[in-house]
Amino acid sequence: MSRKLPVFVYGTLRNGLHNYENILKDQTATENNATSVGSLYAVDHESFPCLVREGRTIIQGEVMYIKEDRYDDILKKLDYLEGYDESNIQESDYVREVTTVTDDKGQDVEVYIYYWNQPRGLGEYITSGCWKTYLKEKRKIPDS
């Protein structure tokens, strides 16, 4: 099985959004704001974001420290949601990789991150690097 690293989330899995509510709510021991670097795009008519490695935009997200006793089950659910299949990476929508992000205390944290793995589907570039900001601008979620 994979190493039990925290997961950096930058889209629909962020706290307060629908996939967080469906998968991660009450399943984490700790959640910290953090940033990564890359390029963020809206895919499939603004339904979800994808992150690509290339780029220098600061990507806003959260590090999710999944509860130890729930880790394997939750990681499987995340892999399924992201269309990631370890045995068929070429056909996976996203690929789960180890990277380092910076948390809100300025500390580097080794995490899993899901990068877009398909040549298709890059939609609108999200200049803010923040999915929540993008949704607010599109009036898909209320200001908080």
Summary of the structure (lengths in Angstrom):
residues: 144
radius of gyration: 14.2
end to end distance: 38.4
largest distance: 40.7
contacts: 415
relative contact order: 0.25
helix: 22%
strand: 40%
